[in-house]
Amino acid sequence: MNPEPRRASEAQSPEAEQGSPRQGAAAFYEAGLRLLKAGQIVEAEQCGRQALAIDAGHADSLHLLGLLSFASGHTDLAIEWFALAIRQNPNSADYFSNLGVALQRQGRFEEAIKSFDRALVLRPDVAEGWYKFGQLLQQQNRLDEAILSYDRALALDPGHLEAANAGALLHFETNRLEAAIDRFEASLRIDPTQAGALHFKGVCQLRLKRYEEALENCRKALALAPDNAEIINNTGLVLQKLGRHEEALLHFDRAIAHHPDFALVFNHRGTTLAELHRFDEALASYDRAIAIVPGFIDAHWNAALYKLLLGNFAGGWPEREWGRKSAAVGFIDRKFPQPRWRGEAPTAGKTILLHSDEGLGDTIQFCRYATLAAARGARVILEVQDVLQPLLMGLDGVAQCLPKTLPETLPELPHFDLHCPLSDLPLAFATRLDTIPAVPRYLPAPPPARVQDWEQRLGPHDRLRVGLVWSGNPNHGNDRNRSMPLAALGRLLDADARFVSLQKDPRPGDQAVLAERRDVLDLTAHLADFVETAALACCLDLVITVDTSVAHLAAALGRPTWIMLPYTPDYRWLLDRDDSPWYPTVRLFRQDASRDYAPVIARVRDALGERIAAFARPAVERTDR
């Protein structure tokens, strides 16, 4: 940012009188200004000093010498000249603006902000002034104010490209993605040939999961900058999110050809190769990313998940610890002063706090280790999500089960000697496929009175009772692949069974379908907590679900549970098997390479027909298998 010279008619408010010394000073000033613009610094300074020799208080000439000093790198001197000019004419916005630029260069930011602010009070209709002010505010991390300044500049001058892009990027960096898209669109109206603006607009849409729009803009950007590895990479990433993995792989390979040491591309490439079930190549790609950037958290994390998916627990559990260094992964880091237990230290006679650090399903899956910790002689305190605490308080071996939100009667956690996050317990116990602590049931039974209430709500048990869950958390990173609309289960719902919805918070489209289908009993309004859900599950003969916390709940209660899985499932379900070593009562129904749930639902329907037929036989012949 540099000060801008102005003509006397633009900057000086006092009128020059004909034939006065001031008129002579103005003539020398005008000559000096022309010389400055021509780059003749020495000659311009001579004119400025001649003007001041005629009129020592000539404000424009004082300002001119400030500009010349700044251009010569003498910023301290420039500040002095600008200050002298302001004393003579305190109503010049240009003087304050250029003083602000000089103060900014000197690192005197608060003074610079005050100077710019004064300039904008004097002339609030100058877009460039608001743009420069925004730059200064952004430099001081006053981001909301900077955004307002850029927006003001753009409102005054809709053709101010720099303000449009600066505002767009700042919205992008502060994750205000819709606003960023608006500003990038304003920028592209000014100049539609900007590959960078098109690319960033596409990345905003990618983050908003508007993948088709993102692809359109990334491809436009790529047409303008075909050799830009970052644009090629993000185009591949959008294709990956759309499930177009073969095309995505071509883009990742192309980006690597342009930038062989682009670690991020190797990471994305690994994920696409894994989705194509080319796992050896995927792990090699992650290794390459880590070789380029040894501390690349995402590459370590992704490699860990696929090692676990392949059953390589020895390599997967330790590398999964990299996820604790990433805010994006979502681990809850409690940072207790007590030592973290990693399995080596003896626990006999010690109190250990086991605390949930991931989602509800993870807590249900890994709370089983509390029993093992107690068997080693530890007094176990379990701390879990509030909604799970009533369900888990009777877990075998747990001395005390607390909610994360402690009640007023217990303002702080009781004393403990060691702690361990729940999802670290498989590592602490050196869990391998053949040592998974799998029992048919490990969750405590819900109160009989609650079970009886659900029996009454469900009515006669004259048909097979089947609980249904068809979608998970829409914010889950893999929701596009693991969830489905209720309408997709149409063929399943034609079976002669009593279907019961276990789906909390169905999506708007599903609510409409659910309202139309009288063959699906929806009593979810009564599911106030997980104890209620557990009581309902205990009244069902079968739970059919996608990969959600309900799958873990039903399976941990020992209920027959069928889980419909995407082609590349979460690591815990492993590959190429229809059972789960974590849950003996689970049966897995997997997508094939078509990534279509229709064949999965068809297989579930066939298996369900067999269960219905078995239920119809005399009770003495029935089996829960």
C-alpha positions as CSV (number, residue, x, y, z in Angstrom):
1,M,0.0,0.0,0.0
2,N,1.5,3.4,-1.0
3,P,0.4,7.0,-0.4
4,E,-1.3,8.6,-3.3
5,P,-0.3,12.1,-4.6
6,R,-3.2,14.5,-5.3
7,R,-3.4,17.7,-7.2
8,A,-3.8,20.9,-5.2
9,S,-7.3,21.3,-6.4
10,E,-8.1,17.9,-4.9
11,A,-6.4,18.3,-1.6
12,Q,-6.2,22.0,-0.5
13,S,-9.2,23.7,1.0
14,P,-8.0,27.3,1.4
15,E,-8.4,29.3,-1.8
16,A,-5.2,30.8,-3.3
17,E,-5.4,34.5,-4.0
18,Q,-4.1,35.8,-7.3
19,G,-0.6,37.3,-7.0
20,S,-0.1,36.1,-3.4
21,P,2.9,34.1,-2.1
22,R,0.5,31.2,-1.8
23,Q,-0.2,31.4,-5.5
24,G,3.6,31.2,-6.2
25,A,4.0,28.3,-3.8
26,A,1.1,26.5,-5.5
27,A,2.9,26.8,-8.8
28,F,6.0,25.2,-7.5
29,Y,3.9,22.5,-5.8
30,E,2.1,21.7,-9.1
31,A,5.5,21.4,-10.8
32,G,6.8,19.1,-8.0
33,L,3.7,16.9,-8.3
34,R,4.2,16.4,-12.0
35,L,7.8,15.5,-11.4
36,L,6.9,13.0,-8.7
37,K,4.5,11.3,-11.1
38,A,7.2,11.2,-13.7
39,G,9.6,9.6,-11.1
40,Q,12.0,12.5,-10.9
41,I,12.3,12.5,-7.1
42,V,15.2,14.9,-6.7
43,E,13.7,17.6,-9.0
44,A,10.3,17.2,-7.3
45,E,11.8,17.7,-3.9
46,Q,13.5,20.9,-5.1
47,C,10.2,22.3,-6.3
48,G,8.6,21.3,-2.9
49,R,11.3,23.1,-1.0
50,Q,11.0,26.2,-3.2
51,A,7.3,26.3,-2.5
52,L,7.9,26.2,1.2
53,A,10.6,28.9,0.9
54,I,7.8,31.1,-0.5
55,D,5.1,29.9,2.0
56,A,6.3,27.8,4.9
57,G,2.8,26.8,5.8
58,H,1.8,25.6,2.3
59,A,0.0,22.4,3.3
60,D,0.1,20.7,-0.1
61,S,3.8,21.2,-0.4
62,L,4.3,19.8,3.1
63,H,2.3,16.8,2.0
64,L,4.3,16.5,-1.2
65,L,7.6,16.3,0.8
66,G,5.9,13.6,2.9
67,L,5.1,11.6,-0.3
68,L,8.7,12.1,-1.6
69,S,10.2,10.9,1.8
70,F,8.0,7.9,1.7
71,A,9.0,7.1,-1.9
72,S,12.6,7.4,-0.8
73,G,12.2,5.0,2.1
74,H,12.4,7.6,4.8
75,T,9.1,6.7,6.5
76,D,9.8,8.5,9.8
77,L,10.4,11.7,7.9
78,A,7.3,11.2,5.8
79,I,5.2,10.9,9.0
80,E,6.7,14.2,10.2
81,W,5.8,16.0,6.9
82,F,2.3,14.5,6.8
83,A,1.7,15.7,10.4
84,L,2.9,19.2,9.5
85,A,0.5,19.2,6.5
86,I,-2.4,18.2,8.8
87,R,-1.7,21.0,11.2
88,Q,-2.0,23.4,8.4
89,N,-5.1,21.7,6.9
90,P,-6.9,19.3,9.3
91,N,-9.7,18.7,6.8
92,S,-7.8,16.8,4.1
93,A,-8.8,13.2,3.9
94,D,-5.8,12.5,1.7
95,Y,-3.3,13.7,4.3
96,F,-4.8,11.4,7.0
97,S,-5.0,8.5,4.6
98,N,-1.4,8.8,3.5
99,L,-0.3,9.3,7.1
100,G,-2.1,6.1,7.9
101,V,-0.2,4.3,5.2
102,A,3.1,5.5,6.6
103,L,2.2,4.6,10.2
104,Q,1.1,1.2,9.0
105,R,4.5,0.6,7.4
106,Q,6.2,1.6,10.7
107,G,4.1,-0.9,12.6
108,R,2.2,1.8,14.5
109,F,-1.1,0.1,13.8
110,E,-3.4,1.7,16.3
111,E,-2.3,5.2,15.2
112,A,-2.7,4.1,11.6
113,I,-6.3,2.9,12.2
114,K,-7.1,6.3,13.9
115,S,-5.7,8.1,10.9
116,F,-7.6,6.1,8.3
117,D,-10.7,6.4,10.4
118,R,-10.4,10.2,10.3
119,A,-9.8,10.2,6.6
120,L,-13.0,8.2,6.1
121,V,-15.0,10.6,8.3
122,L,-13.8,13.4,6.1
123,R,-14.5,11.6,2.9
124,P,-16.7,8.5,3.4
125,D,-17.5,8.1,-0.3
126,V,-14.1,6.9,-1.4
127,A,-14.1,3.2,-2.1
128,E,-10.3,2.9,-2.2
129,G,-10.1,4.4,1.3
130,W,-12.4,1.8,2.7
131,Y,-10.5,-0.9,0.9
132,K,-7.2,0.2,2.4
133,F,-8.8,0.5,5.8
134,G,-10.0,-3.1,5.4
135,Q,-6.5,-4.3,4.6
136,L,-5.2,-2.6,7.8
137,L,-8.0,-4.0,10.0
138,Q,-7.4,-7.5,8.5
139,Q,-3.7,-7.2,9.3
140,Q,-4.7,-6.5,12.9
141,N,-7.1,-9.5,12.9
142,R,-10.1,-7.3,13.3
143,L,-11.8,-9.5,10.8
144,D,-15.5,-8.4,11.2
145,E,-14.5,-4.8,10.8
146,A,-12.4,-5.6,7.8
147,I,-15.3,-7.4,6.2
148,L,-17.5,-4.4,6.7
149,S,-14.8,-2.1,5.2
150,Y,-14.5,-4.3,2.1
151,D,-18.3,-4.5,1.7
152,R,-18.5,-0.7,2.0
153,A,-15.8,-0.3,-0.7
154,L,-17.7,-2.6,-3.0
155,A,-21.0,-0.9,-2.3
156,L,-19.5,2.5,-3.3
157,D,-17.7,1.0,-6.3
158,P,-19.3,-2.3,-7.6
159,G,-16.3,-2.5,-10.0
160,H,-13.7,-2.6,-7.3
161,L,-12.2,-6.0,-8.0
162,E,-9.7,-6.0,-5.2
163,A,-12.4,-5.2,-2.6
164,A,-14.7,-7.9,-3.9
165,N,-11.9,-10.5,-3.8
166,A,-10.5,-9.4,-0.4
167,G,-14.0,-9.6,1.1
168,A,-14.7,-12.9,-0.5
169,L,-11.5,-14.5,0.8
170,L,-12.0,-13.2,4.3
171,H,-15.5,-14.6,4.4
172,F,-14.0,-17.9,3.1
173,E,-11.3,-17.9,5.7
174,T,-13.8,-17.3,8.5
175,N,-16.1,-20.1,7.1
176,R,-18.9,-17.7,6.1
177,L,-19.3,-19.7,2.9
178,E,-22.6,-18.3,1.6
179,A,-21.4,-14.8,2.0
180,A,-18.1,-15.7,0.4
181,I,-19.9,-17.1,-2.7
182,D,-21.9,-13.8,-3.0
183,R,-18.6,-11.8,-3.0
184,F,-16.9,-14.2,-5.5
185,E,-19.9,-13.8,-7.8
186,A,-19.6,-10.0,-7.5
187,S,-15.9,-10.4,-8.4
188,L,-16.7,-12.6,-11.4
189,R,-19.3,-10.1,-12.6
190,I,-16.4,-7.6,-12.8
191,D,-14.0,-10.1,-14.5
192,P,-15.4,-13.5,-15.4
193,T,-12.0,-14.8,-16.5
194,Q,-10.6,-15.2,-13.0
195,A,-9.6,-18.8,-12.4
196,G,-8.9,-18.1,-8.7
197,A,-12.4,-16.7,-8.0
198,L,-14.1,-19.5,-9.8
199,H,-11.9,-22.0,-7.9
200,F,-12.6,-20.6,-4.5
201,K,-16.3,-20.3,-5.3
202,G,-16.2,-24.0,-6.1
203,V,-14.4,-24.8,-2.9
204,C,-17.1,-23.0,-0.9
205,Q,-19.7,-25.1,-2.6
206,L,-17.7,-28.2,-1.9
207,R,-17.7,-27.4,1.8
208,L,-21.4,-26.8,1.7
209,K,-21.8,-30.2,0.0
210,R,-23.3,-28.6,-3.1
211,Y,-21.1,-30.9,-5.2
212,E,-22.6,-30.5,-8.7
213,E,-22.3,-26.7,-8.5
214,A,-18.8,-27.1,-7.1
215,L,-17.8,-29.3,-10.0
216,E,-19.1,-26.8,-12.5
217,N,-17.1,-24.0,-11.1
218,C,-13.9,-26.0,-10.5
219,R,-14.1,-27.2,-14.2
220,K,-14.5,-23.6,-15.3
221,A,-11.4,-22.6,-13.3
222,L,-9.5,-25.6,-14.7
223,A,-10.3,-24.5,-18.2
224,L,-8.7,-21.2,-17.5
225,A,-5.7,-22.6,-15.6
226,P,-5.2,-26.2,-16.8
227,D,-1.8,-26.6,-15.2
228,N,-2.8,-25.4,-11.7
229,A,-2.3,-28.5,-9.4
230,E,-4.4,-27.1,-6.6
231,I,-7.4,-26.6,-8.9
232,I,-6.9,-30.1,-10.5
233,N,-6.7,-31.6,-7.0
234,N,-9.9,-29.9,-5.8
235,T,-11.8,-30.9,-9.0
236,G,-10.7,-34.5,-8.1
237,L,-11.9,-34.0,-4.6
238,V,-15.4,-32.9,-5.8
239,L,-15.5,-36.0,-8.1
240,Q,-14.6,-38.1,-5.1
241,K,-17.4,-36.7,-3.0
242,L,-19.8,-37.4,-5.9
243,G,-18.6,-41.1,-5.9
244,R,-17.0,-40.7,-9.3
245,H,-13.8,-42.3,-8.1
246,E,-12.3,-43.4,-11.4
247,E,-12.5,-39.8,-12.7
248,A,-11.2,-38.4,-9.4
249,L,-8.2,-40.7,-9.6
250,L,-7.3,-39.3,-13.1
251,H,-7.4,-35.8,-11.7
252,F,-5.2,-36.7,-8.7
253,D,-2.6,-38.4,-10.9
254,R,-2.7,-35.3,-13.2
255,A,-2.1,-33.0,-10.2
256,I,0.8,-35.1,-9.1
257,A,2.3,-34.9,-12.6
258,H,2.3,-31.1,-12.2
259,H,3.4,-31.1,-8.6
260,P,5.1,-34.4,-7.6
261,D,5.5,-33.4,-3.9
262,F,1.9,-32.3,-3.3
263,A,1.3,-34.3,-0.1
264,L,-2.4,-33.3,0.0
265,V,-3.1,-34.9,-3.4
266,F,-1.5,-38.2,-2.3
267,N,-3.8,-38.1,0.8
268,H,-6.9,-37.6,-1.4
269,R,-5.7,-40.1,-3.9
270,G,-5.3,-42.7,-1.1
271,T,-9.0,-42.2,-0.1
272,T,-10.2,-42.7,-3.7
273,L,-8.0,-45.8,-4.1
274,A,-9.5,-47.2,-0.9
275,E,-13.0,-46.5,-2.2
276,L,-12.1,-48.5,-5.3
277,H,-10.9,-51.2,-2.8
278,R,-7.3,-50.9,-4.1
279,F,-6.1,-50.9,-0.5
280,D,-2.4,-51.7,-1.0
281,E,-2.2,-48.8,-3.4
282,A,-4.1,-46.6,-1.0
283,L,-1.8,-47.3,1.9
284,A,1.2,-46.7,-0.4
285,S,-0.3,-43.3,-1.4
286,Y,-0.7,-42.4,2.3
287,D,2.9,-43.5,2.9
288,R,4.0,-41.1,0.1
289,A,2.1,-38.2,1.7
290,I,3.7,-38.9,5.0
291,A,7.1,-39.2,3.5
292,I,6.7,-35.7,2.0
293,V,5.2,-34.3,5.2
294,P,6.0,-36.6,8.2
295,G,3.5,-34.8,10.5
296,F,0.6,-35.0,8.0
297,I,-2.2,-35.8,10.5
298,D,-4.9,-36.6,8.0
299,A,-2.7,-39.0,6.1
300,H,-1.8,-40.8,9.3
301,W,-5.5,-40.9,10.4
302,N,-6.8,-42.2,7.1
303,A,-4.1,-44.9,6.9
304,A,-5.1,-46.0,10.4
305,L,-8.7,-46.3,9.5
306,Y,-8.0,-48.5,6.5
307,K,-5.5,-50.6,8.4
308,L,-8.3,-51.3,10.9
309,L,-10.8,-51.9,8.2
310,L,-8.4,-54.6,6.8
311,G,-8.1,-56.2,10.2
312,N,-4.6,-54.9,10.8
313,F,-5.2,-53.9,14.4
314,A,-1.5,-53.9,15.4
315,G,-0.8,-51.2,12.9
316,G,-4.2,-49.4,13.1
317,W,-4.8,-48.7,16.8
318,P,-1.4,-46.9,17.4
319,E,-1.7,-44.8,14.2
320,R,-5.2,-43.8,15.0
321,E,-3.8,-41.7,17.8
322,W,-2.8,-39.1,15.2
323,G,-6.5,-38.2,15.1
324,R,-6.1,-36.6,18.6
325,K,-4.0,-33.9,17.0
326,S,-6.8,-32.9,14.5
327,A,-9.7,-30.7,15.4
328,A,-11.5,-32.0,12.3
329,V,-11.6,-35.6,13.6
330,G,-13.6,-34.5,16.6
331,F,-11.9,-36.3,19.5
332,I,-12.7,-34.6,22.9
333,D,-9.4,-33.9,24.6
334,R,-9.9,-33.5,28.3
335,K,-6.3,-32.6,29.2
336,F,-6.4,-34.0,32.7
337,P,-3.3,-33.5,34.9
338,Q,-3.5,-37.2,35.9
339,P,-1.5,-39.7,33.8
340,R,-3.2,-41.2,30.8
341,W,-3.3,-44.9,31.1
342,R,-1.9,-46.7,28.0
343,G,-2.2,-50.2,29.3
344,E,1.3,-50.7,30.7
345,A,0.9,-49.2,34.3
346,P,-0.7,-51.5,36.9
347,T,-4.2,-50.5,37.9
348,A,-4.8,-52.7,40.9
349,G,-6.0,-50.6,43.8
350,K,-6.1,-47.4,41.5
351,T,-9.1,-45.4,40.5
352,I,-9.3,-44.9,36.7
353,L,-11.6,-42.5,34.9
354,L,-12.8,-43.8,31.5
355,H,-14.3,-40.9,29.5
356,S,-16.2,-40.8,26.2
357,D,-14.3,-38.9,23.5
358,E,-16.2,-39.6,20.3
359,G,-19.9,-40.2,19.3
360,L,-22.7,-42.1,21.0
361,G,-22.1,-45.3,19.0
362,D,-18.4,-45.3,19.9
363,T,-19.2,-44.9,23.6
364,I,-21.6,-47.9,23.4
365,Q,-19.0,-50.0,21.5
366,F,-16.1,-49.2,23.8
367,C,-17.7,-49.0,27.2
368,R,-17.4,-52.9,27.3
369,Y,-13.7,-52.3,28.2
370,A,-14.8,-50.9,31.6
371,T,-15.5,-54.4,32.7
372,L,-12.0,-55.5,31.7
373,A,-10.4,-52.6,33.5
374,A,-12.4,-53.5,36.7
375,A,-11.2,-57.1,36.3
376,R,-7.6,-55.8,36.6
377,G,-8.4,-54.5,40.1
378,A,-9.2,-50.9,39.2
379,R,-12.0,-48.9,40.6
380,V,-13.7,-47.6,37.4
381,I,-15.4,-44.3,37.0
382,L,-17.2,-44.0,33.7
383,E,-18.0,-40.5,32.3
384,V,-20.2,-40.5,29.2
385,Q,-22.6,-38.3,27.3
386,D,-25.6,-37.1,29.3
387,V,-28.1,-39.1,27.2
388,L,-26.2,-42.3,27.7
389,Q,-25.5,-42.0,31.4
390,P,-28.9,-43.5,32.6
391,L,-28.4,-46.5,30.4
392,L,-24.7,-47.2,31.3
393,M,-24.9,-46.6,35.1
394,G,-25.5,-50.3,35.7
395,L,-22.6,-51.5,33.5
396,D,-20.8,-54.5,35.0
397,G,-17.6,-53.4,36.9
398,V,-18.4,-49.7,36.9
399,A,-18.3,-48.2,40.4
400,Q,-19.7,-44.8,39.3
401,C,-21.2,-43.6,36.0
402,L,-21.3,-39.8,35.6
403,P,-22.8,-37.6,32.9
404,K,-20.4,-35.1,31.2
405,T,-22.6,-32.3,32.5
406,L,-22.1,-32.8,36.2
407,P,-25.1,-32.0,38.4
408,E,-24.9,-29.2,41.0
409,T,-24.6,-31.8,43.7
410,L,-21.3,-32.9,42.1
411,P,-19.5,-29.8,40.9
412,E,-16.3,-31.6,40.0
413,L,-15.2,-35.1,39.2
414,P,-14.3,-37.4,42.1
415,H,-10.7,-38.3,42.7
416,F,-9.0,-40.6,40.2
417,D,-5.4,-41.7,39.7
418,L,-5.4,-42.5,35.9
419,H,-7.6,-41.7,33.0
420,C,-8.1,-43.1,29.5
421,P,-10.4,-42.0,26.6
422,L,-12.9,-44.8,25.8
423,S,-11.7,-45.1,22.2
424,D,-8.2,-45.6,23.4
425,L,-9.1,-48.7,25.3
426,P,-8.7,-51.1,22.3
427,L,-5.1,-49.8,22.1
428,A,-4.5,-50.0,25.8
429,F,-5.7,-53.6,25.8
430,A,-3.7,-54.4,22.7
431,T,-6.9,-55.7,21.0
432,R,-6.5,-58.0,18.0
433,L,-9.2,-59.6,16.0
434,D,-9.1,-62.8,18.1
435,T,-9.0,-60.9,21.4
436,I,-12.0,-58.6,20.9
437,P,-14.0,-58.8,24.2
438,A,-17.2,-59.9,22.4
439,V,-20.1,-61.2,24.5
440,P,-23.7,-61.6,23.3
441,R,-24.8,-58.9,25.6
442,Y,-23.0,-56.4,27.9
443,L,-25.4,-53.5,28.4
444,P,-27.5,-53.6,31.5
445,A,-31.2,-54.5,31.0
446,P,-33.6,-51.6,31.0
447,P,-36.1,-51.4,33.9
448,P,-38.8,-54.1,33.5
449,A,-41.5,-51.4,34.0
450,R,-40.3,-49.5,30.9
451,V,-40.2,-52.7,28.9
452,Q,-43.7,-53.5,29.9
453,D,-44.9,-50.0,28.9
454,W,-43.5,-50.6,25.4
455,E,-45.2,-54.0,25.2
456,Q,-48.5,-52.3,25.9
457,R,-47.8,-49.6,23.3
458,L,-46.9,-52.2,20.7
459,G,-50.0,-54.3,21.2
460,P,-50.4,-58.0,20.4
461,H,-47.2,-59.8,19.4
462,D,-48.9,-61.6,16.6
463,R,-46.4,-60.7,13.9
464,L,-42.6,-60.4,13.8
465,R,-41.7,-57.0,15.3
466,V,-39.0,-55.2,13.3
467,G,-37.3,-52.0,14.3
468,L,-36.1,-49.7,11.5
469,V,-33.4,-47.0,11.2
470,W,-32.7,-45.8,7.7
471,S,-30.5,-42.7,8.2
472,G,-27.9,-41.3,10.5
473,N,-26.6,-37.9,11.4
474,P,-26.8,-35.7,8.2
475,N,-23.6,-33.9,9.4
476,H,-21.6,-37.2,9.4
477,G,-18.8,-37.1,6.8
478,N,-20.0,-40.3,5.1
479,D,-23.7,-39.7,5.4
480,R,-24.1,-39.5,1.6
481,N,-23.1,-43.2,1.5
482,R,-24.5,-44.7,4.7
483,S,-28.0,-43.2,4.8
484,M,-31.0,-43.7,2.6
485,P,-34.5,-42.3,2.2
486,L,-37.3,-44.2,3.8
487,A,-38.9,-44.6,0.4
488,A,-36.0,-46.8,-0.6
489,L,-37.3,-49.5,1.9
490,G,-40.6,-49.8,0.1
491,R,-39.9,-53.4,-1.0
492,L,-39.0,-54.4,2.6
493,L,-42.1,-52.8,4.0
494,D,-44.3,-55.1,2.0
495,A,-43.3,-58.0,4.2
496,D,-45.9,-59.4,6.7
497,A,-44.3,-57.9,9.8
498,R,-45.0,-55.2,12.3
499,F,-42.5,-52.4,11.5
500,V,-41.6,-49.9,14.2
501,S,-39.6,-46.8,13.5
502,L,-36.6,-46.2,15.7
503,Q,-35.6,-43.2,13.6
504,K,-35.2,-40.1,15.6
505,D,-35.5,-36.7,13.8
506,P,-36.5,-38.0,10.4
507,R,-35.7,-35.7,7.5
508,P,-38.5,-33.7,5.9
509,G,-39.0,-36.1,3.0
510,D,-39.0,-39.1,5.3
511,Q,-41.6,-37.4,7.5
512,A,-43.9,-37.1,4.6
513,V,-43.5,-40.8,3.7
514,L,-43.8,-41.9,7.3
515,A,-47.1,-40.0,7.6
516,E,-48.5,-41.8,4.6
517,R,-47.4,-45.3,5.6
518,R,-49.8,-46.8,8.2
519,D,-47.7,-50.0,8.2
520,V,-44.8,-48.3,10.1
521,L,-45.6,-47.6,13.7
522,D,-43.9,-44.4,14.8
523,L,-43.7,-44.0,18.5
524,T,-40.4,-42.1,18.6
525,A,-42.0,-39.2,20.4
526,H,-41.8,-41.5,23.5
527,L,-38.0,-42.1,23.0
528,A,-36.9,-39.5,25.5
529,D,-33.5,-41.1,26.2
530,F,-31.5,-44.2,25.4
531,V,-33.1,-46.2,28.2
532,E,-36.4,-45.8,26.4
533,T,-34.9,-46.8,23.1
534,A,-33.3,-49.8,24.8
535,A,-36.6,-50.8,26.4
536,L,-38.3,-50.6,23.0
537,A,-35.5,-52.6,21.4
538,C,-36.0,-55.4,24.0
539,C,-39.5,-55.7,22.8
540,L,-38.5,-56.2,19.1
541,D,-37.6,-59.5,17.4
542,L,-35.2,-57.8,15.0
543,V,-33.6,-54.4,14.4
544,I,-32.7,-53.5,10.8
545,T,-30.6,-50.3,10.6
546,V,-27.9,-48.4,8.8
547,D,-24.6,-47.7,10.6
548,T,-25.8,-45.5,13.5
549,S,-25.7,-45.5,17.3
550,V,-28.9,-47.6,17.3
551,A,-27.0,-50.4,15.6
552,H,-24.5,-50.4,18.5
553,L,-27.3,-50.1,21.1
554,A,-29.4,-53.0,19.8
555,A,-26.3,-55.3,19.3
556,A,-24.9,-54.5,22.7
557,L,-28.3,-55.5,24.2
558,G,-27.9,-58.8,22.4
559,R,-30.8,-58.2,20.1
560,P,-30.7,-59.7,16.6
561,T,-29.4,-56.7,14.5
562,W,-29.0,-56.5,10.8
563,I,-26.9,-53.6,9.5
564,M,-26.9,-52.4,5.9
565,L,-23.5,-51.1,5.0
566,P,-22.0,-49.0,2.2
567,Y,-19.4,-50.5,-0.2
568,T,-16.6,-49.1,1.9
569,P,-17.9,-49.2,5.5
570,D,-16.6,-47.7,8.7
571,Y,-13.5,-49.5,10.0
572,R,-15.3,-51.4,12.8
573,W,-17.3,-53.6,10.3
574,L,-14.2,-54.9,8.5
575,L,-14.5,-56.3,5.0
576,D,-15.9,-59.4,3.2
577,R,-17.8,-60.9,6.1
578,D,-21.5,-61.0,7.1
579,D,-20.8,-61.2,10.8
580,S,-19.1,-58.9,13.3
581,P,-16.4,-60.0,15.8
582,W,-17.6,-57.1,18.0
583,Y,-21.2,-58.2,18.2
584,P,-22.3,-61.9,18.1
585,T,-25.9,-61.1,17.2
586,V,-25.1,-58.8,14.3
587,R,-25.6,-59.8,10.6
588,L,-24.1,-57.5,7.9
589,F,-25.6,-56.8,4.5
590,R,-23.1,-55.0,2.3
591,Q,-23.3,-53.0,-0.9
592,D,-21.3,-54.4,-3.8
593,A,-19.2,-52.3,-6.2
594,S,-22.4,-50.7,-7.7
595,R,-22.7,-48.8,-4.4
596,D,-26.5,-49.3,-4.7
597,Y,-28.7,-50.1,-1.7
598,A,-31.4,-51.7,-3.9
599,P,-29.6,-55.1,-4.0
600,V,-28.9,-54.9,-0.3
601,I,-32.6,-54.3,0.5
602,A,-33.5,-57.2,-1.8
603,R,-31.2,-59.5,0.2
604,V,-32.6,-58.2,3.5
605,R,-36.1,-58.8,2.2
606,D,-35.3,-62.4,1.4
607,A,-33.7,-63.0,4.8
608,L,-36.6,-61.3,6.5
609,G,-39.0,-63.6,4.7
610,E,-37.2,-66.5,6.3
611,R,-37.5,-64.9,9.8
612,I,-41.2,-64.2,9.2
613,A,-41.8,-67.8,8.2
614,A,-39.9,-69.0,11.3
615,F,-42.0,-66.7,13.5
616,A,-45.2,-68.2,12.0
617,R,-44.2,-71.7,13.1
618,P,-45.3,-72.9,16.5
619,A,-43.4,-71.2,19.3
620,V,-41.6,-74.4,20.3
621,E,-39.9,-74.5,16.9
622,R,-38.7,-70.8,16.9
623,T,-35.1,-69.7,17.2
624,D,-33.5,-66.4,17.6
625,R,-30.7,-67.4,15.3
